[in-house]
Amino acid sequence: METLKGKTAVVTGASRGIGRAIGAALAREGMNLVIGARGKEALEATAQELSQQHQVKVVPVPCDVTKQADLENLADTALKEMKKVDALINSAGVSSQSPFQDQPLEDIERLMYTNYFGAVMLTRLLINHFIENREGAIINIVSGSALVDPPPRGFIVYSSLKRALRAFGKGLFWELRDYGIKVSSILPGVADTALTSGLNEISVDKSRLISAAVVEDAVRFALSVPANVCPLEISVINQRTPWTRPVIPYKQDHPEE
C-alpha cells in the first residue's frame, strides 16, 4: 500500500461534515492539506486544529465553489504554497428536497454550481499539474442516490447532477489513465451530518444512517492502493438504508400498464 505521509491534498467543503472528516483523516495519515470552504472562521479554526493535532501543514483558503474566481484562487494558492499537489478531494456539496414543480429556482442553480460545476472546474484547474507530474488522484464524493433508478422522489435535480458527476469521473479516468492519474467516485448513502439533518422525513433511527468515518475509510483506501491500481467506484451504503423509506421517500406513482 502507498504511504500518504508527506503528500498533499486539496479538500473542498472541509470545514464541516464529510469534507471535514476527510481532511482530519488525511491529516492523521500525515498528509499536508489545502482546505476550502465558504465560512472563513470555521475554516481557519479547522486548519489550526488539524495542524496542531497532527503536525502537518494546513492552508485554509476561503472558497465558494460556485464562483470560478474562488476556485482559481484555491488552485493557485495550493500550487504556490505546496509546490506539488498529490490529490484533489471534491467534497463540497449541498442538498435540496422538493417536488420539482415546487423547487425554488435558486435551489436548482445552487445545486448545479455546487454539486457539479465546482468539482469539474477545480479538476480542470489542477489537471495539467497532475499531467505534468504524470501522477495524481482525484476523488469525487458523489452519492448513493446515483445508484437508484428512478432517482429518489423529491431529489431528482440533486440525484441527476450526482449522476452527471459520476459519469464525468468515469470518462476522465479513461481519458487520462495513460498519464498515471487516478479518478475515483465515492458513493455514500445518507450520512449523519449537518447536510442531511434538515431534510424532511429523515429517520430518527441513527442506525439507518452511515457515519462520516465510513467515507473517510473509503477515501484513505482509494489513495493508498498501489500505484497501478485505481478504485473506479466505492459504494458505502447502510444495508438498512438503500435510499428508500424511511430515510428518503421513494415510492412513486407509475402509470397502469
Sequence and secondary structure as in RCSB ss.txt:
>XXXX:A:sequence
METLKGKTAVVTGASRGIGRAIGAALAREGMNLVIGARGKEALEATAQELSQQHQVKVVPVPCDVTKQADLENLA
DTALKEMKKVDALINSAGVSSQSPFQDQPLEDIERLMYTNYFGAVMLTRLLINHFIENREGAIINIVSGSALVDP
PPRGFIVYSSLKRALRAFGKGLFWELRDYGIKVSSILPGVADTALTSGLNEISVDKSRLISAAVVEDAVRFALSV
PANVCPLEISVINQRTPWTRPVIPYKQDHPEE
>XXXX:A:secstr
    TT EEEEESTTSHHHHHHHHHHHHTT EEEEEES HHHHHHHHHHHHHHHT  EEEEE  TT HHHHHHHH
HHHHHHHS   EEEE         GGG  HHHHHHHHIIIIIHHHHHHHHHHHHHHHHT EEEEEE  GGGG SS
  TT HHHHHHHHHHHHHHHHHHHHHGGGTEEEEEEEE  BSSHHHHTSTT  S GGGSB HHHHHHHHHHHHHS
 TT    EEEE  TT SS TTTS         
